[in-house]
Amino acid sequence: MTGHLRTMIAATMLAALTVMMPGLPAAADDSWGGTWFTCEFARSQTPPDDECAMFDDEGFRFSNGRFTYVRITKSDETACRGEKVGQCFRRDRPAITISTSDRGKLDLGPERIRVKYLFCTQTFYFKDTEHYREIWPDEDRCFWARKRHFYIARYDGEITERQ
């Protein structure tokens, strides 16, 4: 499988994590508020070794009952995995510009997330650590779900949305 294909599958799975999730409405749970990005140096089942100090260029918003895919624009960061310039940024960066794309209805549960995708409902669990939130699938996985864990963290700087 090519790196590009793996990236697309991973992005689709992370997007699917939040589409049509039964549970509490997003507005009732501010612990998912803000804009979140995946940790650049996390691996499939290994947490980031930099305490999520570097973000990937792709992220998400969980607000107003909607799931929104976000992507940073105008990054010139050179310390990205694989030496890919601009495909990551430092978590402590004071301001970023993003583009957004609505990805569907959002509904969050207090202890787990259920995702309906391609005629199968997948359960994911999550827990917070000091530096990031970890999300992982139940052992009873849908055909489209891998064993991958997702490591995400909230961005706290100023955000400008590109129109």
The 8 nearest C-alpha neighbors of each residue, nearest first, counted from 0:
[[1, 4, 2, 5, 3, 6, 8, 7],
 [2, 0, 4, 3, 5, 6, 7, 8],
 [1, 3, 5, 4, 6, 0, 7, 8],
 [2, 4, 6, 1, 5, 7, 0, 8],
 [3, 5, 7, 1, 6, 2, 8, 0],
 [6, 4, 2, 8, 7, 3, 9, 1],
 [7, 5, 3, 9, 4, 8, 10, 2],
 [6, 8, 4, 10, 5, 9, 11, 3],
 [9, 7, 11, 5, 10, 6, 12, 4],
 [8, 10, 12, 6, 11, 7, 5, 13],
 [11, 9, 7, 13, 12, 8, 14, 6],
 [12, 10, 14, 8, 9, 13, 15, 7],
 [13, 11, 15, 9, 14, 10, 8, 16],
 [14, 12, 16, 10, 15, 11, 9, 17],
 [13, 15, 11, 12, 16, 17, 10, 18],
 [14, 16, 12, 18, 13, 17, 11, 114],
 [17, 15, 13, 14, 114, 18, 12, 112],
 [16, 18, 15, 20, 105, 14, 66, 19],
 [17, 19, 15, 105, 104, 20, 103, 16],
 [18, 20, 104, 105, 114, 106, 115, 21],
 [21, 19, 106, 113, 114, 107, 18, 112],
 [22, 20, 106, 107, 113, 108, 19, 23],
 [23, 21, 108, 107, 106, 24, 20, 109],
 [22, 24, 108, 107, 106, 25, 27, 109],
 [23, 25, 106, 26, 27, 107, 64, 22],
 [24, 26, 64, 28, 27, 106, 107, 62],
 [25, 27, 24, 28, 63, 62, 29, 64],
 [28, 26, 25, 24, 29, 23, 107, 30],
 [29, 27, 25, 30, 26, 31, 24, 23],
 [28, 30, 32, 31, 27, 26, 25, 33],
 [29, 31, 28, 32, 33, 25, 27, 61],
 [30, 32, 29, 61, 28, 33, 25, 62],
 [33, 31, 29, 30, 61, 62, 34, 60],
 [32, 34, 60, 153, 35, 31, 61, 154],
 [33, 35, 60, 153, 154, 59, 32, 36],
 [36, 34, 153, 59, 152, 58, 154, 60],
 [37, 35, 58, 151, 152, 54, 57, 59],
 [36, 38, 151, 55, 150, 54, 58, 39],
 [37, 39, 54, 51, 151, 40, 41, 150],
 [40, 38, 55, 54, 53, 41, 37, 87],
 [39, 41, 47, 38, 48, 42, 80, 49],
 [42, 40, 47, 46, 38, 39, 45, 150],
 [41, 43, 45, 44, 46, 40, 47, 148],
 [42, 44, 147, 148, 45, 41, 149, 146],
 [45, 43, 148, 42, 147, 46, 146, 41],
 [44, 46, 42, 43, 41, 47, 148, 48],
 [47, 45, 41, 48, 42, 150, 44, 40],
 [48, 46, 41, 40, 49, 51, 50, 38],
 [47, 49, 50, 46, 40, 41, 51, 45],
 [48, 50, 51, 47, 52, 40, 53, 41],
 [51, 49, 52, 130, 48, 47, 131, 46],
 [52, 50, 38, 49, 53, 47, 130, 54],
 [51, 53, 90, 50, 49, 89, 54, 91],
 [54, 52, 89, 90, 51, 39, 88, 38],
 [55, 53, 38, 39, 88, 87, 37, 90],
 [54, 56, 87, 39, 37, 57, 38, 86],
 [55, 57, 87, 86, 71, 70, 54, 88],
 [58, 56, 70, 55, 69, 36, 71, 37],
 [57, 59, 36, 69, 35, 70, 37, 68],
 [58, 60, 68, 35, 69, 67, 34, 36],
 [61, 59, 34, 67, 66, 62, 33, 35],
 [60, 62, 66, 31, 32, 65, 59, 67],
 [63, 61, 64, 65, 25, 60, 32, 26],
 [64, 62, 65, 26, 25, 61, 105, 24],
 [63, 65, 105, 25, 62, 104, 106, 24],
 [66, 64, 105, 104, 63, 62, 103, 61],
 [65, 67, 61, 105, 103, 102, 60, 104],
 [68, 66, 101, 60, 102, 59, 100, 65],
 [67, 69, 59, 100, 99, 58, 101, 102],
 [70, 68, 99, 58, 59, 98, 57, 97],
 [69, 71, 57, 97, 98, 56, 58, 72],
 [70, 72, 97, 56, 96, 98, 57, 95],
 [71, 73, 97, 96, 74, 70, 98, 95],
 [72, 74, 75, 71, 96, 85, 95, 97],
 [75, 73, 85, 76, 72, 88, 71, 87],
 [74, 76, 85, 84, 77, 73, 88, 86],
 [77, 75, 85, 74, 84, 88, 78, 87],
 [76, 78, 84, 79, 75, 82, 85, 83],
 [79, 77, 76, 82, 80, 84, 87, 83],
 [80, 78, 82, 87, 83, 77, 81, 86],
 [81, 79, 82, 83, 78, 40, 39, 87],
 [80, 82, 83, 79, 78, 84, 77, 86],
 [83, 81, 79, 80, 84, 78, 77, 86],
 [84, 82, 81, 79, 86, 80, 85, 77],
 [83, 85, 77, 76, 86, 82, 75, 79],
 [84, 86, 75, 74, 76, 87, 83, 77],
 [87, 85, 56, 84, 83, 55, 79, 74],
 [86, 88, 55, 56, 54, 79, 85, 76],
 [89, 87, 54, 76, 53, 90, 74, 55],
 [88, 90, 53, 92, 91, 54, 52, 87],
 [89, 91, 52, 53, 92, 54, 88, 154],
 [92, 90, 89, 93, 156, 52, 155, 154],
 [91, 93, 89, 90, 94, 156, 88, 95],
 [94, 92, 156, 91, 157, 95, 155, 90],
 [95, 93, 157, 156, 92, 158, 96, 159],
 [96, 94, 158, 159, 157, 97, 71, 93],
 [95, 97, 159, 72, 160, 158, 71, 161],
 [98, 96, 71, 160, 70, 72, 161, 69],
 [97, 99, 161, 70, 69, 160, 71, 72],
 [100, 98, 69, 68, 97, 67, 70, 101],
 [99, 101, 68, 67, 102, 69, 98, 70],
 [102, 100, 67, 103, 68, 66, 99, 65],
 [103, 101, 67, 66, 100, 68, 18, 104],
 [104, 102, 66, 65, 18, 101, 105, 67],
 [103, 105, 65, 19, 18, 64, 66, 106],
 [106, 104, 65, 64, 66, 18, 19, 17],
 [105, 107, 20, 24, 21, 25, 22, 23],
 [108, 106, 22, 23, 20, 25, 24, 21],
 [107, 109, 22, 23, 111, 112, 110, 21],
 [108, 110, 111, 107, 23, 22, 112, 28],
 [111, 109, 108, 124, 125, 112, 126, 107],
 [112, 110, 124, 108, 123, 109, 125, 113],
 [111, 113, 123, 122, 108, 20, 124, 107],
 [114, 112, 122, 20, 121, 123, 21, 120],
 [113, 115, 121, 120, 20, 16, 19, 18],
 [116, 114, 120, 119, 19, 121, 118, 113],
 [115, 117, 119, 118, 114, 120, 15, 121],
 [116, 118, 119, 115, 143, 120, 141, 142],
 [119, 117, 116, 115, 120, 141, 121, 114],
 [120, 118, 116, 117, 115, 141, 121, 114],
 [121, 119, 115, 114, 113, 116, 122, 118],
 [122, 120, 114, 113, 141, 140, 119, 115],
 [121, 123, 113, 137, 112, 136, 114, 120],
 [124, 122, 136, 112, 135, 137, 111, 113],
 [125, 123, 111, 135, 134, 112, 136, 110],
 [126, 124, 134, 133, 111, 135, 123, 132],
 [127, 125, 133, 132, 128, 134, 124, 110],
 [126, 128, 132, 131, 133, 129, 125, 130],
 [127, 129, 131, 130, 132, 126, 133, 50],
 [128, 130, 131, 127, 132, 50, 152, 51],
 [129, 131, 128, 50, 51, 152, 132, 127],
 [132, 130, 152, 128, 151, 129, 127, 150],
 [133, 131, 127, 151, 150, 126, 128, 152],
 [132, 134, 150, 125, 126, 149, 127, 131],
 [133, 135, 125, 149, 148, 124, 150, 123],
 [134, 136, 148, 123, 124, 149, 125, 147],
 [137, 135, 123, 122, 124, 138, 146, 140],
 [136, 138, 139, 122, 123, 140, 135, 124],
 [137, 139, 140, 136, 146, 122, 135, 123],
 [140, 138, 137, 141, 121, 136, 122, 144],
 [141, 139, 138, 144, 137, 121, 142, 136],
 [140, 142, 144, 143, 121, 119, 139, 120],
 [141, 143, 144, 140, 145, 119, 117, 121],
 [144, 142, 141, 145, 140, 12, 117, 116],
 [145, 143, 141, 142, 140, 146, 12, 136],
 [144, 146, 147, 143, 140, 136, 142, 141],
 [145, 147, 136, 148, 144, 135, 44, 43],
 [148, 146, 43, 145, 44, 149, 135, 136],
 [147, 149, 135, 44, 134, 43, 146, 150],
 [148, 150, 134, 133, 151, 135, 147, 37],
 [149, 151, 133, 132, 37, 38, 131, 134],
 [150, 152, 37, 132, 36, 131, 38, 35],
 [153, 151, 131, 35, 36, 132, 37, 154],
 [152, 154, 35, 34, 155, 36, 33, 151],
 [155, 153, 35, 34, 156, 152, 90, 36],
 [154, 156, 153, 157, 91, 33, 34, 93],
 [157, 155, 93, 94, 154, 158, 92, 91],
 [156, 158, 94, 93, 95, 159, 155, 96],
 [159, 157, 95, 96, 94, 156, 160, 97],
 [158, 160, 96, 97, 95, 161, 157, 94],
 [161, 159, 97, 96, 98, 162, 158, 99],
 [162, 160, 98, 97, 96, 159, 99, 72],
 [161, 160, 98, 99, 97, 159, 96, 100]]
